[in-house]
């Protein structure tokens, strides 16, 4: 009987998903390839057929995260709804995506809190934040041009909005009882509605 063919792409994704679960549970520093192999229910050597190190697993996990982030931002930029509606959709999408993938969010928190240098991360977080700030500032610029929001330092406003999202995510990771996906509307109420241009009396 011929040996069963393995779907390499599916197996790679299984190993990557197992690694993310273990990194989130044990922390990156404490995780070994053996742990990932056990979680994936395969031999240690099989992991090395797809990833040559823990760092390679981390790189692949964050590349998947970065790809999802790029997709969300592209959809935001290409949307046809009014800019503040697209901004609302962006905030909701970011909170929902990380709520659906809490293990990856926990790995980020683990790496930041352990002092792992940004240069060692496979994901350039300053660039990711910059892309989000730029997209939000562009939306605020569009809203300003149509007279929906008042003029102001939209790059600074964008930084505050990103900070509000990240702050809510951090609190949720530390206290999972928080209804993180329900916080999109309060973020928009506090950070965006306050920028709306008031109609003349």
C-alpha positions as CSV (number, residue, x, y, z in Angstrom):
1,X,0.0,0.0,0.0
2,X,1.3,3.4,-1.0
3,X,2.1,5.8,1.9
4,X,-0.6,8.4,2.6
5,X,0.2,11.7,0.9
6,X,0.4,14.6,3.3
7,X,-1.0,18.0,2.3
8,X,2.1,20.0,3.0
9,X,0.2,23.3,3.2
10,X,-2.4,22.0,5.6
11,X,0.3,20.3,7.7
12,X,2.3,23.6,7.9
13,X,-0.8,25.4,9.1
14,X,-1.5,22.8,11.7
15,X,2.0,23.1,13.1
16,X,1.8,26.9,13.0
17,X,-1.5,26.8,14.9
18,X,-0.1,24.5,17.4
19,X,2.9,26.7,17.9
20,X,0.7,29.8,18.5
21,X,-1.3,27.9,21.1
22,X,1.9,26.8,22.9
23,X,3.6,30.3,22.7
24,X,0.4,31.8,24.2
25,X,0.2,29.3,27.0
26,X,3.8,28.9,28.0
27,X,5.4,32.1,26.7
28,X,7.8,32.2,23.8
29,X,11.0,32.0,25.9
30,X,9.8,28.8,27.7
31,X,8.6,27.0,24.5
32,X,10.7,24.3,22.8
33,X,10.2,22.6,19.5
34,X,9.3,19.5,21.4
35,X,6.4,21.3,23.0
36,X,5.1,22.3,19.5
37,X,5.5,18.8,18.2
38,X,3.5,17.4,21.2
39,X,0.8,20.0,20.7
40,X,0.5,19.1,16.9
41,X,0.7,15.4,17.7
42,X,3.7,14.8,15.4
43,X,7.3,14.0,15.8
44,X,9.9,16.7,16.5
45,X,11.6,16.0,13.2
46,X,8.4,16.7,11.3
47,X,8.3,20.2,12.7
48,X,11.8,20.8,11.3
49,X,10.6,19.8,7.9
50,X,8.5,23.0,7.8
51,X,10.2,25.4,10.3
52,X,13.9,25.4,11.2
53,X,13.5,27.1,14.5
54,X,11.2,28.7,17.1
55,X,12.0,32.1,15.5
56,X,10.8,30.8,12.2
57,X,7.5,29.7,13.7
58,X,7.2,33.2,15.3
59,X,8.0,34.8,12.0
60,X,5.3,32.8,10.2
61,X,2.7,33.6,12.9
62,X,3.4,37.3,12.7
63,X,3.5,37.3,8.9
64,X,0.0,35.9,9.0
65,X,-1.0,38.6,11.4
66,X,0.6,41.3,9.2
67,X,-1.2,39.9,6.1
68,X,-4.6,40.1,7.9
69,X,-3.8,43.7,9.0
70,X,-2.9,44.7,5.4
71,X,-6.2,43.2,4.2
72,X,-8.2,45.1,6.7
73,X,-6.5,48.4,5.8
74,X,-6.9,47.8,2.1
75,X,-10.6,47.1,2.5
76,X,-10.9,50.4,4.5
77,X,-9.1,52.4,1.9
78,X,-11.0,50.9,-1.0
79,X,-14.4,51.2,0.6
80,X,-17.1,53.5,-0.8
81,X,-18.9,54.3,2.4
82,X,-18.4,57.8,4.0
83,X,-15.1,58.1,5.8
84,X,-16.4,58.0,9.3
85,X,-18.4,54.9,8.6
86,X,-15.2,53.2,7.2
87,X,-13.4,54.3,10.3
88,X,-16.0,52.7,12.5
89,X,-15.7,49.5,10.5
90,X,-11.9,49.6,10.9
91,X,-12.2,49.9,14.7
92,X,-14.7,47.1,14.9
93,X,-12.7,44.8,12.6
94,X,-9.5,45.2,14.6
95,X,-11.2,44.4,17.9
96,X,-13.0,41.5,16.4
97,X,-10.0,40.0,14.7
98,X,-7.9,40.0,17.8
99,X,-10.8,38.8,19.9
100,X,-11.1,35.9,17.5
101,X,-7.3,35.2,17.8
102,X,-6.5,35.9,21.4
103,X,-3.4,33.6,21.4
104,X,-1.6,35.8,19.0
105,X,-2.5,38.9,21.0
106,X,-1.2,37.1,24.1
107,X,2.1,36.4,22.4
108,X,2.5,40.0,21.5
109,X,1.9,41.0,25.2
110,X,4.4,38.3,26.3
111,X,7.1,39.6,24.0
112,X,6.6,43.2,25.0
113,X,6.5,42.5,28.7
114,X,9.6,40.3,28.6
115,X,11.6,43.1,27.0
116,X,12.3,41.2,23.8
117,X,13.9,43.8,21.5
118,X,11.7,45.0,18.7
119,X,14.4,44.3,16.2
120,X,14.3,40.7,17.1
121,X,10.6,40.4,16.2
122,X,9.7,39.1,12.8
123,X,6.9,41.7,12.7
124,X,7.9,45.3,12.5
125,X,5.4,46.7,15.0
126,X,6.3,50.3,14.5
127,X,5.5,49.9,10.8
128,X,2.2,48.2,11.6
129,X,1.2,51.0,14.0
130,X,2.3,53.6,11.4
131,X,0.1,52.0,8.7
132,X,-2.9,52.1,11.0
133,X,-2.2,55.7,12.0
134,X,-1.8,56.7,8.3
135,X,-5.1,55.0,7.3
136,X,-7.0,56.6,10.1
137,X,-5.5,60.0,9.4
138,X,-6.4,59.6,5.7
139,X,-10.0,58.9,6.7
140,X,-10.1,61.9,9.0
141,X,-8.7,64.0,6.2
142,X,-11.5,62.8,3.9
143,X,-14.1,63.6,6.6
144,X,-12.5,67.0,7.1
145,X,-12.7,67.7,3.4
146,X,-16.4,66.9,3.3
147,X,-17.0,69.0,6.4
148,X,-17.9,66.1,8.7
149,X,-15.1,66.7,11.3
150,X,-13.4,69.9,12.4
151,X,-9.9,70.7,11.3
152,X,-7.1,69.6,13.5
153,X,-3.9,67.6,13.8
154,X,-5.4,64.4,12.4
155,X,-2.1,62.5,12.7
156,X,-2.3,63.1,16.5
157,X,-6.0,62.2,16.6
158,X,-5.1,58.9,14.7
159,X,-2.4,58.1,17.4
160,X,-5.0,58.6,20.1
161,X,-7.5,56.3,18.4
162,X,-4.9,53.6,17.9
163,X,-3.9,54.0,21.6
164,X,-7.5,53.6,22.7
165,X,-7.9,50.4,20.7
166,X,-4.6,49.0,22.0
167,X,-5.5,50.0,25.6
168,X,-8.8,48.2,25.4
169,X,-7.1,45.1,24.0
170,X,-4.4,45.2,26.8
171,X,-7.1,45.4,29.5
172,X,-9.0,42.5,27.9
173,X,-5.9,40.3,27.8
174,X,-5.3,41.0,31.5
175,X,-9.0,40.7,32.4
176,X,-10.9,38.4,29.9
177,X,-14.2,39.3,31.5
178,X,-14.2,42.6,29.6
179,X,-16.5,42.5,26.6
180,X,-13.8,43.6,24.2
181,X,-15.9,43.5,21.0
182,X,-18.5,45.7,22.7
183,X,-15.9,48.5,23.2
184,X,-15.8,49.6,19.6
185,X,-18.7,51.9,20.0
186,X,-17.4,53.6,23.1
187,X,-14.1,54.1,21.4
188,X,-15.8,55.8,18.5
189,X,-18.1,57.8,20.8
190,X,-15.1,59.2,22.8
191,X,-12.4,59.4,20.1
192,X,-14.4,60.2,16.9
193,X,-17.7,61.8,17.8
194,X,-15.8,64.4,19.7
195,X,-14.2,65.5,16.4
196,X,-17.4,65.8,14.5
197,X,-18.1,69.3,13.3
198,X,-21.1,70.8,15.1
199,X,-23.8,72.4,13.0
200,X,-24.2,76.1,13.4
201,X,-27.1,77.0,15.7
